[in-house]
Amino acid sequence: MQGQIEVQEILTILHKWGIHTLGQLAALDKEQLGARLGPEAVRMWERANGQFNRVLKLVRPPESFAESFEFENEIETAQPLLFILRRFLEQLAVRLGAIYLVAKELTLRITFTDKQIYERVFKIPQPTNDADLLFRMLHTHLENFKSEHAIVAVSLEVHPTKPVREQFGLFETTLRNPHELSETLARLIAVLGADRVGTPVLEETHRPDAFRLEPFAWQVGAIDLNRPKPSKPTSRIPLRRFRPPVSASVLLDADTPAHLRSTEICGKVIEQRGPYLISGNWWDEKSWARAEWDLAMENSELVRTHKADGTWKIDGIYD
């Protein structure tokens, strides 16, 4: 505020001197002007004479690595789409390589005739600029892709990162080829469905064989030799489970299984242990209850069966 007052006072004095234009101000003597009106008047004189330098602060706008294309005619097959995506990847790979960056993630967007947009994000296991590898990821996903409407536009965006360089020790290693693993997983998902491929994780429940599949996540890096070793297995007999459990017919004798028949196992029961009554989630709609039996068959097989809601099923065979 003080600076603004000083400038106004200087302008008032200059007007009293008859100085009303920049040319008149520039014609004054610099040293005498500074001696009478101070350093602020000198800066005004320098600006009038084009001698004032102002440092510019350069701001580089974030660069977007994206390509898009609108088709003149609607397309209903994957070949034109793959052709355009191949061109996109080649152009983006050149742009990234010129500034020493690599792609860590791809975002594919497809626009249909009904204005709906399909979006899919591809996580790259090991950042790369190899257009062939990136194209195989897109091709694997699109070879089984189906839609009810024709395609009118497509766009591809690359999220860049710096190349990863890591020095491993003598006994450290990483995945031999994480891209092949990613491609294999993509093919399995295309054939089986996303809900059938992943890492099994046990549910927090006592219900037997209760687990869910989470998306498979690989970790590209060295093996931690100091991590705790897994505990030794117990002495229990392993059970080879049937997934899903096999339906069975059981003949009872004095409320105990005497004969078992199913597509996998059929025969007389010579010894049984049970029933082992277990239940859970009685407080909500996911409540369950079952009675389990261990049965020794006449052919020396040992099987685990259970009865729930009046239905018998075979869980598996003990090794």
C-alpha positions in Angstrom: 0.0 0.0 0.0 3.0 2.3 0.8 4.4 1.7 -2.6 1.2 2.6 -4.3 1.1 5.9 -2.3 4.7 6.8 -3.3 4.0 6.2 -7.0 0.9 8.4 -6.9 2.9 11.1 -5.2 5.6 10.9 -7.9 3.0 11.1 -10.6 1.5 14.2 -9.0 4.9 15.9 -8.8 5.6 15.0 -12.5 2.3 16.5 -13.6 3.2 19.7 -11.7 6.5 19.7 -13.7 4.5 19.4 -16.9 5.5 15.7 -17.5 2.4 14.0 -19.0 3.8 11.4 -21.5 6.3 8.6 -21.4 8.5 10.5 -23.9 8.7 13.5 -21.7 9.6 11.2 -18.7 12.3 9.4 -20.8 13.8 12.7 -21.8 14.7 13.6 -18.2 18.1 13.0 -16.7 18.1 9.7 -14.8 20.5 10.7 -12.0 18.8 14.0 -11.3 15.4 12.4 -11.3 16.6 9.8 -8.8 18.2 12.4 -6.6 14.9 14.4 -6.4 12.2 11.7 -6.3 14.0 8.5 -5.2 14.5 4.9 -6.5 10.9 4.4 -7.4 11.1 7.3 -9.9 14.3 5.7 -11.4 12.4 2.4 -12.0 9.6 4.4 -13.7 12.3 6.1 -15.9 13.8 2.7 -16.8 10.5 1.3 -17.8 9.8 4.3 -20.0 13.2 3.8 -21.7 12.8 0.0 -22.1 15.7 -0.7 -19.7 13.6 -2.6 -17.1 14.0 -6.4 -17.0 11.3 -8.5 -15.4 12.2 -12.2 -14.9 9.6 -14.5 -16.4 8.7 -17.6 -14.5 8.2 -20.4 -17.0 5.4 -22.8 -16.4 5.3 -25.9 -18.5 1.7 -27.2 -19.0 1.3 -30.9 -18.3 1.7 -32.9 -21.5 -1.1 -35.2 -22.3 -0.3 -38.5 -24.0 -3.6 -39.3 -25.6 -4.8 -40.1 -29.1 -8.4 -40.2 -30.4 -10.2 -40.8 -33.6 -13.8 -40.5 -34.9 -14.8 -43.0 -37.6 -16.6 -41.6 -40.6 -18.7 -44.7 -40.8 -19.8 -46.9 -37.9 -17.7 -50.0 -37.4 -18.9 -53.4 -36.2 -15.8 -55.5 -36.3 -12.5 -55.4 -34.3 -10.1 -55.1 -37.3 -10.5 -51.4 -38.0 -10.4 -50.7 -34.3 -7.2 -52.7 -33.8 -5.6 -50.9 -36.8 -6.2 -47.5 -35.3 -5.0 -48.6 -31.8 -1.8 -49.9 -33.4 -1.2 -46.5 -34.9 -1.9 -44.9 -31.6 0.6 -47.0 -29.7 3.4 -46.4 -32.3 2.9 -42.6 -32.1 2.7 -42.6 -28.3 5.7 -44.8 -27.9 7.8 -42.4 -30.0 6.6 -39.4 -28.0 7.4 -41.1 -24.7 10.8 -42.3 -25.8 11.8 -38.8 -26.9 11.5 -37.6 -23.3 12.8 -40.8 -21.7 9.5 -42.0 -20.2 7.6 -45.3 -20.4 4.0 -46.3 -20.1 2.7 -47.6 -16.8 -1.0 -47.6 -17.6 -3.3 -47.5 -20.6 -6.9 -46.2 -20.6 -9.1 -47.3 -23.5 -12.4 -45.5 -24.3 -14.8 -46.7 -26.9 -17.8 -44.6 -27.9 -20.9 -46.3 -29.3 -23.8 -45.1 -31.5 -26.1 -44.8 -28.4 -23.6 -42.3 -26.9 -22.5 -44.9 -24.2 -18.8 -45.0 -23.5 -16.9 -48.2 -22.6 -13.8 -47.6 -20.5 -11.1 -50.1 -19.5 -7.8 -49.5 -17.6 -4.9 -51.7 -18.3 -2.3 -52.0 -15.6 1.1 -52.7 -17.2 3.1 -55.1 -14.9 6.4 -53.6 -15.9 6.4 -50.1 -17.5 7.5 -50.3 -21.1 7.4 -48.5 -24.5 7.3 -51.7 -26.5 4.4 -51.1 -28.9 4.2 -54.8 -29.7 3.7 -55.7 -26.0 1.2 -53.0 -25.4 -0.7 -53.9 -28.5 -1.0 -57.6 -27.5 -2.6 -56.4 -24.2 -5.3 -54.6 -26.1 -5.7 -57.3 -28.8 -6.1 -60.0 -26.1 -8.9 -58.0 -24.5 -10.7 -57.0 -27.7 -10.6 -60.4 -29.4 -13.5 -61.5 -27.2 -15.1 -58.1 -26.8 -18.8 -57.8 -27.8 -21.2 -55.0 -27.9 -24.8 -54.5 -29.0 -24.1 -51.2 -30.8 -21.6 -50.1 -33.4 -18.5 -48.1 -32.6 -18.2 -44.4 -33.7 -15.1 -43.2 -31.9 -12.1 -44.5 -29.9 -9.4 -42.9 -27.7 -6.3 -44.2 -26.0 -4.5 -42.5 -23.2 -1.1 -43.4 -21.8 -0.1 -42.6 -18.2 3.7 -42.2 -18.2 6.4 -42.8 -15.6 10.2 -42.9 -15.4 11.8 -46.2 -16.4 12.4 -48.6 -13.4 16.0 -49.6 -12.9 16.9 -51.8 -10.0 20.2 -53.5 -9.1 19.6 -57.0 -7.7 21.9 -58.9 -5.4 23.4 -62.2 -6.1 20.5 -64.2 -4.7 17.7 -61.8 -5.7 15.5 -62.2 -8.7 12.3 -61.0 -10.3 9.7 -62.4 -12.7 11.3 -63.7 -15.8 8.8 -62.0 -18.1 5.9 -60.2 -16.2 4.3 -59.3 -19.6 3.8 -63.0 -20.5 2.2 -63.5 -17.1 -0.1 -60.5 -17.7 -1.0 -61.8 -21.2 -1.8 -65.3 -19.9 -4.0 -63.9 -17.2 -5.8 -61.7 -19.8 -6.5 -64.8 -21.9 -7.8 -66.7 -18.9 -10.1 -63.9 -18.0 -11.4 -63.7 -21.6 -12.2 -67.4 -21.6 -13.4 -68.0 -18.1 -14.6 -64.6 -17.0 -13.2 -62.0 -14.5 -15.0 -63.7 -11.6 -13.2 -67.0 -12.2 -9.6 -65.8 -12.3 -7.7 -64.4 -9.3 -6.0 -65.1 -6.0 -8.1 -67.1 -3.5 -8.6 -65.4 -0.2 -10.2 -67.1 2.8 -13.4 -65.5 4.1 -13.6 -64.6 7.8 -16.0 -67.4 8.6 -15.9 -71.0 10.0 -17.9 -72.2 7.0 -15.9 -74.9 5.2 -14.2 -74.0 1.9 -15.4 -70.4 2.1 -13.2 -68.2 0.0 -13.4 -65.4 -2.6 -11.3 -64.6 -5.6 -9.5 -61.2 -5.7 -7.8 -59.8 -8.8 -4.3 -61.2 -9.2 -1.6 -58.7 -8.2 2.0 -59.4 -9.1 4.9 -57.7 -7.5 7.8 -57.0 -9.8 10.9 -56.8 -7.6 13.4 -58.7 -5.6 12.5 -61.6 -3.3 12.8 -60.7 0.4 15.1 -63.3 1.9 14.4 -62.0 5.4 10.7 -62.5 5.3 9.4 -65.1 7.8 9.2 -68.6 6.6 5.8 -70.3 6.4 4.9 -72.5 9.3 5.3 -76.2 8.9 2.2 -78.1 7.8 0.2 -80.0 10.4 -0.1 -83.7 10.5 -3.7 -83.7 9.2 -4.6 -85.8 6.2 -5.1 -83.5 3.2 -8.5 -83.3 1.6 -8.9 -83.1 -2.2 -12.1 -81.1 -2.5 -14.7 -81.3 -5.2 -15.6 -77.8 -6.4 -18.5 -77.6 -6.4 -19.4 -80.5 -4.0 -20.8 -83.6 -5.7 -24.4 -84.5 -5.1 -24.9 -87.9 -3.6 -27.6 -90.4 -2.4 -27.0 -91.9 1.0 -28.8 -94.9 2.4 -29.1 -94.7 6.2 -29.1 -97.5 8.8 -30.1 -96.3 12.3 -29.5 -92.7 11.2 -26.0 -93.4 10.1 -24.7 -93.7 6.5 -24.6 -97.3 5.3 -24.3 -96.9 1.5 -23.1 -94.0 -0.7 -23.9 -93.4 -4.4 -22.7 -90.6 -6.6 -21.1 -89.9 -10.0 -17.7 -90.0 -8.3 -18.0 -92.6 -5.5 -20.3 -95.5 -5.1 -20.1 -98.3 -2.6 -20.8 -99.6 0.9 -19.8 -97.7 4.0 -17.8 -99.9 6.4 -17.0 -97.3 9.0 -18.2 -93.7 9.8 -17.4 -90.9 12.1 -19.9 -88.2 12.9 -22.1 -86.3 12.7 -20.1 -83.1 13.3 -22.6 -80.3 13.7 -21.4 -76.9 12.6 -23.3 -73.6 11.8 -22.8 -69.9 11.5 -24.2 -66.5 10.5 -27.4 -67.2 12.4 -27.9 -63.5 12.8 -28.4 -62.6 9.2 -29.8 -64.0 5.9 -26.5 -65.8 5.2 -27.1 -68.3 8.0 -25.9 -71.9 7.4 -25.9 -75.2 9.2 -24.6 -78.6 8.2 -23.8 -82.1 9.6 -20.5 -83.5 8.4 -19.5 -87.2 8.2 -16.2 -89.0 7.5 -16.9 -92.3 5.7 -14.6 -95.2 5.1 -15.7 -97.0 1.9 -15.3 -100.7 1.1 -12.7 -99.8 -1.6 -10.5 -98.2 1.1 -11.4 -94.7 0.1 -12.0 -92.1 2.9 -14.4 -89.4 2.0 -15.9 -86.3 3.6 -19.7 -85.8 3.2 -22.2 -83.4 4.6 -25.9 -83.0 4.9 -27.5 -79.5 4.7 -31.2 -78.7 4.0 -32.0 -82.4 3.6 -29.4 -82.8 0.8 -26.3 -85.0 0.9 -23.1 -83.9 -0.9 -19.5 -85.2 -1.1 -16.9 -82.5 -0.2 -13.9 -84.5 -1.2 -11.6 -87.5 -0.8 -8.8 -87.7 1.8 -5.4 -88.5 0.4 
